[in-house]
């Protein structure tokens, strides 16, 4: 049994990256002594309920983490999530404890860690000024400052780091920034029980944080357009409503209030989410440039017909199917209306991203890194 540190900058956004963190901890806790380092206020119990996990590990939070996390949540609504800053703080803090561990596992992207590591990259968080497959993702002067403070201005990741990417899209960006190949390990999503197709409602479910980058309002627009074509469909918006995005949440709430066929549910139990997915036919993921698309993968897992913007890692999730990927809201309405009219059925297997396979891969990669570290002395 090795001493393994899991690093995750914040669990307070309740998104797909946080689900990966909980699953990594769950995969490792039975075979290793695991400690989670994070700057968060959200308790594991709440995340276990949200993600359907059973994570039970030691959690170390930065002294003063509560006030710091609260301050960051208040400014996030105006200045963004500041994930690179959080990661730099986490890195500096963890270095004081690194000697107590045999291996570090980052579930919050790339780090210049002082001990052997496994680094799961949702999307590279530093060196954003380096051109990638779809252009530059530059965070400006602040981004370059955080890159320097993270010790990655030379664009070199530690040689003793095993790199995992959540999609081929992310792997391509990681290679562009650091010249390193990463193995693709899609995030875990188990099959979700559902009703027979004939008994499912002709409705849409959109899952995810109510946030500008998730383009929640686009989902409403798509359904509006399909209804304008004479199809009596409805929409369920399901997700968290973090304080960091409170002004956008208010806009979404106002739009929902004006439509009897749109329902907004926040902070729902896992059972309720799975019930909604299993009872409906269609899932729409309106976010653009999604690094993977956990919600989209859940539509697949629930036996729904999934639709997503034709960008980012969503292409992996739907296996590149042209009739499931769109470029504009109008195109999304065309695809959804066409699916309703032709009674299109799901084509991908619900166990495409099974949790057991993810856990096995994580344990295997960690075991290999530990063996290599032992051989290196």
N, C-alpha and C positions, 0 to 999 in steps of 0.2 A: 504494500500500500504506500503510495507516494503522497507527498504533500503538494497539493495543487492549488494555485491561486487563480480564480476567475476574475477578470477585470471587466467592468461594465460602467461606462461613465455616468449614466442615469437610467433609472427604471421608471421615472415619473411620467413618461409619455405613453406608456401602455401600448406600444406598437409592436411590429413584427420583430425588430431587433431584440426587444425585451423578451419576447416569446422564445427566441433562439437562446438567449442567456439562461432562462429558466430550464429549458430542455438540456442544455449542455451540463448545467449543474446536476440535473436529475440523472443524466446518463453516467456521470462520473461519481456521484456520491456513494454508490454501493461498492465501488472498488478502490476509491481513494479518499484521503482526508481533504475535503474541499472547503476553501474559504472564499467567499465572494467579497470583493472590494468594489464599492460603489459610492457615488455622491447622490443619494436619493432619500426620499421620505416615505415612499410607498412600501408597505410591508409585504413580505413574501406571501403571506396568507391571502392577501387581496389579489396578487398576481396569479397564484395557484388557481383561485376561483375563476379568474378571467381567462387563463390559458389552458385550463384543464390539466395542470401539472401537479406533481407531488414533491416539489423541491423542498428539501430540509437540510440546509447547510449553514455553517457559521457565516454571519454577515458582519463585515467590518465597514463602518461608515466613517468618513473623514470627520475629525472633531469639528463641531460647528456645522456639520452637514445640513442639519435641518434649516437653520437660518439662511445658509448659502443657497440651498436648493429653492427655498421660498423666494429669495431675492431674484434668482435666475428665472423662476416661473413668472414673476411679475414683469420682468423686462422682456421676456420672450415674445410677448404679444406685439411688441414694437420692433425689437431688434433681432428676432429669430432665436433658435434654440441654443446657439453658442456651444455646439457639441465639441468643437475643436478645443475651446478654452477648458471645458469640463475635462476633456481627455488629458490635456497638459497638466492640470491640477492633480488628476488621478495618478498620472505617471509619476510626478514628483513625490506624491505621498507614498505610493506603493514602493518606490525605490528604498525607502527606509525599512521596509519589511521583507524585501526580496530574498535576502539570505536565508530566511526561514523556510523557503519553498524549493522544491525540486523542479517545478515547471510552472509557467504561467500560461493561462489561456485567455486571450482577449476575445470577447464577443462584441467589442465595440471598435472594430477596425484596426488599423495598423499602429504599432508602437515600436520605439527603439528600446526594447526591454533589455535589462542587464542579465537575464537568465534565459535558458532555453524556453521556447514558447511555441504555442499553436495560436495563430491569429486568424479569426474568422472575420472576413471583410464584407460588410453590407454595401459599402461604397467607400473608396479611399477618402480619408478626411483631411489629408495634408497634401501639399504640392499641387493645389488646384490650378495653378497657372500653367501646368504642363498640358499641352494639347492631347486630347484623347480621341477615341473613335468617333465621338459626336461633338467635338469641339472642346472648349476650355470651360471648366467649372471653377472659375476663380472667385475666391472670397475677398479679393482686394488686398490692401495693405495688411489688414488684420490677419488674413489667412496666411500671409507670408511670415508674419511675426510668430503666429502659433506654430508654423512649420519649423522655424528656427528653434523655438523653445522646446519643441518635441524632439529635437536632435535629428531631424530628417531632411534638413536643407540640402544635404549631399545626395538625396534620392537613393539612399542605400538602406535597405532593411537588414536586420541581423541575419547572418548566415545560418544561425541555429534556430530560425523561425520557420515553421511549416505554415504555408499560406493556404487558406480555404476561402472560396468566394461563393456567395449565395446564388450567382447566376453567371452565365457566360459573358453577359454584358459587363458585370462588375469585374470579372477576370480580365477582360480586355482593357479596362481602364487601369487596373492594377499593373498590368504589364507595361502600359504606356508610361506610367509615372515612375515605376521602379525597375523595369526590366526583368521582372520575376514572374514566372508562371505560377498560377494558383490552380489547385484542384477545385472543381465545382462540386459543392455539396448543397443541394437545395434545402431550404428550411423544412422542418417537419410539420406535416399536417396529416392526421389520421383520417381514414374514411368516416364520413358522418352519415348515420342512418337517415333514410328519407322515405317519403311516401312513394307508391308507384306513380309513374309518370301521368297516368290518366287521372289521378286524384290530386295532383298538384295544382296550386293556384297559378293562374296566368298573371303572375306578378314578378316584380324585380326586387332584389335585395342588394343594397350597397353597404358594405361593412368597412369600418375604419375610423380613425380619429376624425372628428369634425374639425377640419383644418384647411387653410387655403391651399397648401401643397397637394392635398388629397382631392381638391376640386369637387367638394360635396355638392355644390350648387349645380355643377354640370350634370350630375345624375338626375336632378330634378328637371333640368332642361330637356334631357333625352326623353324622359317619360312624358313630359308635356307634348313634345313633338310627335311621339308615337300615338298618344291619345288624340291629337289633332287629326290623325289619319283614320280615326274611327275605331281604334282598338281599346277596349275597356280594361286597361291594366293599371296596377297600382304600384307604389314604391314604399319599401321599408328602408329607412336609414338607421343603421345600427352602429354604435361605436362610443368611444369615450369623448368627453368634452373638456379637455384640460384648460385650466385657467390661462395657460400660455396663448390660447387662441380664442379668448372670450369674445372679442369683437366680431370675429367671423362666425362663431357659434350663434350670436344674436342675429346675424343676417340669415343664417340657415333657419333658425326658429321662426323668424318672421315669414320666410317663404313657405314653410310648412303650414303655418297658421292660415295661409290663404288658400290651401288646397286640401280638400277632404280626402283625396286619394293618396296623400303622402303622410307617412307616420315616422316620427323621430323617437328612437329609444336609446337612452344613454345608460351606461354602466349596467348592462343587462347581465344576468347570470349566464354561464356557459350553456346551461340547458335550454334557456330561452333562445339564444343565438342559434343553436343547432336545430331547434324546432323550426325556426323561421327558414333556415336554409333548406331543411328537409321537406318543407311544404311548398316551396316555390320553384318555378322553372328556370328563372333567369337571374344571373348575377352581372352587375356592371361595375367595373373598376375604372373610374374616370381619371385617376392620377396619371400624369405624364412623366416619362423617364423613371418609372418605378424600378427600383434596383432589383427587386424580385416580384413581390406582390403576394403577401400572405393571404389577404382576403380573396384574391383571385384563385389561389390554390385551394382555399376552402370551398369555393363554388364547385371546383372540380371534384373535391372530396365528397361533396354532398350530392353529386349526380346532377348538377345544374348545367345549363348552357352558359358558359362564361364569355364576357366581352371585355376588352381592354384597349387602351390606347396603344397604337403601334409604335412602341418605343421601349427602351430599357429591357429589363429582365422578364417583363410580361410575355415576351415572345417565347421564352423557355416554357413558361407555365402552360400556354395553350399549344405548344409544339409547333409554333409558327403558322397556325391555320389562318389563311387570309380572310375567311368569313367570320373570324372571331376578333379581328384587329381593325381598328378604325383610326382615322387621322383627325377628324373633326366631330363636333357634336352632331352635326347633320348626318355624317356617315354612320355614327353610332346609332342614330334613330333609324336609318335605312336598314342596318344589319339586324337590329332588334325587331323592327316591324316585319322584316323578311322571315325571321325565325318564328314569329308568332303565326304568320300566314301559312308557312310551309310545315308547321309543327316539327321544327328541327329538334333533334334529340342529342343528348350528350354523347361524345365519342371517346373521351379519355377515361381510363380506369380510375375509380375513386381512391385506390391505394398508390397512386403515382408518387406521392411524397410521404410514405408511411413513416410514422415516428420510430418504430423499431429499427428500420434501416438507418435512419439518422443517428440514433443512439449508438448503434453498432459501429458506424463509421467514425464517430467522435471518439469512442473508446479505443478503436484501432489506431487512429492517428496519434492520440495521446500516448498509447503504449509504445509506438514506434519512436516517438520523440524522446521518451524516457530511456529507451534502450540506447538510442544514439548518444544521448547525454552521458549515460553511464560508461559507454565505450570511450567517449572523448575524455573521460576522467573528471 
